[in-house]
Amino acid sequence: MYYGAIKKTDVTDGEGVRVSLFVSGCRNCCKGCFQKETWDFLYGKEFTKETEDEILCALEPDYIAGLTVLGGEPFEEENQRDILPFLRRVKKAFPHKTIWCYTGYVYEADLLSGGRKHCEATDEMLSLIDVLIDGPFIEEERDITLAFRGSRNQRILYLKNRSE
């Protein structure tokens, strides 16, 4: 897997100050996408153990609320297989920090069992994610007043109880 960027103090892609990983590779190719370059699965740098270590180090300060994974598309099957072991490491090291994830796919239709993006890694990956922003970016529904979303069709799904 490749990634386009790591933001170590991101305040736009989830609650609180977060570390954000922008993975590469996306087949959604939404019209008006602000990260078009990340559609290419080979864009940016290779995601390595050193990359994981760098992100884990960035997550250490108390003021960091957690990790956000976006892209590109984290739920492309090949990305899921690489992201899952990393998310395990994050949850083990920082069980009280949240993991947010953005996907252009729809939770019920695409990610659950039988969905077109469901693979052997999906269920466990979803179990590690606290908050999922789902749905494709739709340029005609763009709304800059929405918190954490680009278009009105996108949803904020709390996959875990906020008190856990």
C-alpha positions as CSV (number, residue, x, y, z in Angstrom):
1,M,0.0,0.0,0.0
2,Y,1.0,3.6,-0.7
3,Y,0.0,6.8,1.1
4,G,-0.2,10.4,-0.1
5,A,0.3,12.2,3.2
6,I,0.4,12.0,7.0
7,K,-0.9,15.0,8.9
8,K,0.3,15.0,12.5
9,T,-2.0,17.7,13.8
10,D,-5.2,17.6,11.8
11,V,-8.3,19.4,13.2
12,T,-10.6,19.0,10.2
13,D,-11.0,15.2,9.8
14,G,-12.6,14.2,13.1
15,E,-13.1,15.4,16.7
16,G,-10.1,16.9,18.4
17,V,-6.5,17.1,17.2
18,R,-5.8,14.0,15.2
19,V,-3.1,12.3,13.2
20,S,-4.4,11.6,9.7
21,L,-3.2,9.1,7.2
22,F,-4.2,9.6,3.5
23,V,-3.9,6.2,1.8
24,S,-3.5,5.9,-2.0
25,G,-5.9,4.1,-4.3
26,C,-9.5,4.7,-5.0
27,R,-11.9,3.3,-7.6
28,N,-14.8,5.7,-6.7
29,C,-13.3,8.6,-8.6
30,C,-15.9,11.1,-7.3
31,K,-16.5,14.1,-9.5
32,G,-15.0,17.1,-7.6
33,C,-12.7,15.1,-5.4
34,F,-10.2,17.2,-3.5
35,Q,-7.6,14.4,-3.5
36,K,-7.7,13.3,-7.1
37,E,-4.0,12.3,-7.1
38,T,-4.7,9.6,-4.4
39,W,-6.9,7.7,-6.9
40,D,-3.6,6.1,-8.1
41,F,-2.7,3.1,-6.0
42,L,1.0,3.9,-6.4
43,Y,0.8,7.6,-5.5
44,G,3.1,8.9,-2.8
45,K,5.3,6.8,-0.6
46,E,5.2,3.1,0.4
47,F,3.5,2.4,3.7
48,T,6.1,0.5,5.7
49,K,6.7,-0.5,9.3
50,E,8.7,2.7,9.7
51,T,5.7,4.6,8.5
52,E,3.6,2.8,11.1
53,D,6.2,3.6,13.8
54,E,6.2,7.3,12.8
55,I,2.4,7.5,13.1
56,L,2.4,5.7,16.5
57,C,5.0,8.2,17.7
58,A,2.8,11.1,16.5
59,L,-0.2,9.6,18.4
60,E,1.7,9.6,21.8
61,P,0.9,13.1,23.0
62,D,-2.1,13.5,25.3
63,Y,-3.5,16.2,23.2
64,I,-3.9,13.9,20.2
65,A,-7.5,12.5,20.2
66,G,-6.7,9.7,17.8
67,L,-6.1,8.5,14.2
68,T,-8.1,9.3,11.1
69,V,-7.7,7.1,8.0
70,L,-8.9,8.6,4.7
71,G,-7.7,8.7,1.1
72,G,-7.9,7.7,-1.5
73,E,-10.0,4.8,-0.3
74,P,-9.2,2.8,2.9
75,F,-11.9,0.2,2.0
76,E,-10.4,-0.9,-1.3
77,E,-9.8,-4.6,-0.6
78,E,-6.0,-4.4,-1.0
79,N,-5.9,-1.4,1.3
80,Q,-8.0,-3.1,3.9
81,R,-5.5,-6.0,4.1
82,D,-2.6,-3.5,4.8
83,I,-4.5,-1.2,7.1
84,L,-6.0,-3.9,9.3
85,P,-2.7,-5.0,11.0
86,F,-1.8,-1.3,11.5
87,L,-5.2,-0.5,13.2
88,R,-4.6,-3.5,15.5
89,R,-1.3,-1.9,16.5
90,V,-2.9,1.5,17.1
91,K,-5.7,0.0,19.2
92,K,-3.2,-2.0,21.3
93,A,-0.9,0.9,21.9
94,F,-3.7,3.5,22.4
95,P,-6.9,1.8,23.5
96,H,-8.5,5.1,24.6
97,K,-7.8,7.0,21.4
98,T,-10.4,7.0,18.7
99,I,-10.1,5.8,15.1
100,W,-12.1,7.6,12.5
101,C,-12.2,6.4,8.9
102,Y,-13.6,8.0,5.7
103,T,-15.0,5.9,2.9
104,G,-16.8,6.7,-0.3
105,Y,-18.6,3.4,0.0
106,V,-21.9,2.9,1.8
107,Y,-21.7,1.0,5.1
108,E,-24.8,-1.3,4.6
109,A,-24.6,-1.7,0.9
110,D,-20.8,-2.1,0.4
111,L,-19.0,-3.0,3.6
112,L,-21.2,-5.4,5.5
113,S,-21.2,-9.2,4.6
114,G,-22.3,-9.7,1.0
115,G,-21.3,-6.1,0.1
116,R,-19.1,-5.4,-2.9
117,K,-16.2,-4.2,-0.8
118,H,-16.5,-6.8,1.9
119,C,-13.5,-9.1,2.2
120,E,-11.8,-11.2,4.9
121,A,-10.4,-8.1,6.6
122,T,-13.6,-5.9,6.6
123,D,-15.4,-7.1,9.7
124,E,-12.3,-6.8,12.0
125,M,-11.4,-3.5,10.4
126,L,-14.9,-2.1,11.1
127,S,-14.6,-3.5,14.7
128,L,-11.6,-1.3,15.3
129,I,-13.1,1.9,13.9
130,D,-15.0,4.1,16.3
131,V,-16.5,6.5,13.7
132,L,-17.1,5.9,10.0
133,I,-17.9,8.7,7.6
134,D,-19.5,6.9,4.6
135,G,-20.8,7.7,1.2
136,P,-19.3,9.1,-2.0
137,F,-18.6,12.8,-2.3
138,I,-21.4,14.2,-4.5
139,E,-20.4,17.5,-5.9
140,E,-24.1,18.6,-6.4
141,E,-24.6,18.0,-2.6
142,R,-21.5,19.8,-1.5
143,D,-22.0,21.7,1.7
144,I,-19.1,23.5,3.4
145,T,-21.2,24.0,6.6
146,L,-21.3,20.3,7.5
147,A,-19.0,19.1,10.2
148,F,-16.5,16.4,9.0
149,R,-18.3,15.9,5.6
150,G,-18.1,17.3,2.2
151,S,-21.6,16.5,0.8
152,R,-25.0,16.2,2.4
153,N,-25.4,12.5,1.5
154,Q,-22.4,11.5,3.7
155,R,-23.1,10.2,7.1
156,I,-21.3,10.1,10.5
157,L,-21.7,6.6,11.8
158,Y,-20.7,5.9,15.4
159,L,-19.7,2.3,15.3
160,K,-18.8,2.2,18.9
161,N,-20.6,3.5,21.9
162,R,-19.1,6.9,22.7
163,S,-18.7,5.9,26.4
164,E,-16.6,2.8,25.7
